[in-house]
Amino acid sequence: MSSLLSYNQLLKLLADGVVLNSAPEFVNGASIDLTLGRELLLETKSRGGREIDLCRHDPLPTEKYTMTDEKGYLLMPNEFVLAHTQQIFNLPISLAARFCMKSSAGRIGLESLNSCWCDPGWHGSALTLELCNCTRYTPIRIRPGDRIGQMTFQRVVGVPAEHGYGRRGRYNGDTTVQGAR
């Protein structure tokens, strides 16, 4: 039987190193607040109008941008960027996680595009976020350290190691933003 972890269990995740670069003040009743890291991948114009093939895991054409604390990045209406969390995750084989945006971010039109599930065994990695400004007229400034979302954690019956993300996943050990591979 799976269950959603709550406050005291979440504090233990911090103490056990399951979630790094966090602190007790980021722990809520059933989630841990996550903060934005410095690096972004900004979409660039593809040469020759090249299409992306999902089946081949083609990456989006991007360039790296490093945000400063003061300036951050001004996300324009309908603009899409890849970002990452400051937190690093080391999920054991008996724990899965799910990301969702903070309601205050959603209420100004900032959206994360559904890549929010983290399988048991995912480790050594920051979470890459697919952010989009869904407003029609209003730019949104984002900065490193902004509380962007929250992670919930769910116990699962242990997954055999050979079938866990630690063995089969493509995004382990990524400590900054990553495009598709």
N, C-alpha and C positions, 0 to 999 in steps of 0.2 A: 504494500500500500504506500502510495506517495503522499507527502504532506508538504505544505508550504512552511518554510522556516519563519520564525518570529524573532522578536528583539534579542532575547538572551542567546539564541542559537546563532543569530547574525553576528553578535559580538564575538562569539567563539570562532566564527569563520575568519574574522580579522586577526584574532590572537593566533590562530593556527596557520596563517599565511595563505589562506584560500583567496583572500582579496588583499592585495598590497596597495600602498599609497592611499589609504583611507584612514578614518579615525572614528571613534565612537560617536562624535557629533554628526556624522553622516548616516547613522543607523536610525531607521524609522521603525514603526511597529512591525512591518512585514517586508521591508525593502531597505536597500542601501543606496543613498544618493551617489551619482556618478558625476564627475567633472570633466570638462573638455581639456584635452591636451593641446600642445602648441602647433602641431603639424596638420596641414590640410592638403588635400589633392584637389586642385581646381581643374575643371574640364577645359581642354584646349580644342581649338578647331582642328579636326582631323585632316590630314593631307589628302587631297583628291576626293573628299567626301566619303572616305572609307567607312563601310558599315562594320558593326560589331556583331560577331556570331556567338550567340549564347552557348551553343553546343561546343564550341572550341575554347570557351572560357576567355575570349578576347578581352583584354583590359580596355577600360575607357581611356581615351587619350587625355593625359593630365600633366600638370606641372606642380611641383611641390611649393607650398607657401608656408612660411613660418610666422605665426602670429606673435606680436609683442603684447605685453600686459596692457599697455595704454591704448594702443590702436586696435588690436584684435583684427577682425575682418568684417567688412560690411557685405552681408549676404543680400543680394538684390532680389526683387520679386521674381519668382519662378526659377531662381538659380539653384543648382545642385552642387554640393561639395561632399567629399569624403573627409571625415574627421576621425578622431580617436579619443578614447578616455584616458585620463591620467592613471586610472586604476589598472592593475595587472591582475589577471585571474589564473588560478591554479585549481580547476575543478577536479575533485576526486571522481572515481568511476561510479560513485553512488549519488552524485549531485548534478542536477541540470539547472540552468538559469534562463531567465527571460528579461529582456530590456524593454522599458517603455519610457516615453518622454515624460518630463515633469509637466503637470497641467498648466503651470504658468508659461512654459515655452509653447505649448499647444495653443494657448489662448491668444498668443500674438502671431500665430500663423507659422511657427517653426515646426516642422514635421520630420520624423525619422521614417524611412521607407521600408518598414517591415522586416528587415534582416535582423531579427531580435532574439533568435533562439540560440542557446549555447549548450551543446551536448556534453554529457559526462566525459571527462578525460581531457577537455580543452584546457591547455595549460601554457603558462609563461607568456601570456598575451594580453595586450590592451584590446578593447572592443572597438572595431571600426564601425563608425556611424555613417549612414547615408542621410545627410541633412538636406532639406529643401525648404526654401522660403515659399510658402503657399499663398502669400498675399498677392494682391494685384498691383498695389501702388507703393507699399511701404518697405524700405530696406530694414534689415534687422542686423544689429551689431552683435557679434559673438566674440568672446575673449577666452583665453586659457583660464581654467579654474572655474568657469561658469558651471553652476549646477544644471546640467543638461537633461538628466534623466535619472531613472532608478532601476535597480536590478532586484528581481525576486529570485529566490532559490527554492528548489523543490527536491526532496529526497526521492530517489528512485531505487528499485531493486537493482543491485549491482549488475552492471553490464560486463560481459566477458571482455577482458583486456583487449583481445584481438579485434573486437567489434566497437571499441570505444574510440572517441575522437582523438585520443592521444596517439593511436596507432594509424588511424585512417584519415585524419583531418589534414587539410592543406594550410591552415592558418595558425598552427601552433608556433609559439616563440616570436610572434610579431609584437614588438613593444611600441610600435608607432603605426600610423595609418597605412593601410594596404589596399591596393586595387585588386581586381579579380585575377585569379590564377587558375 
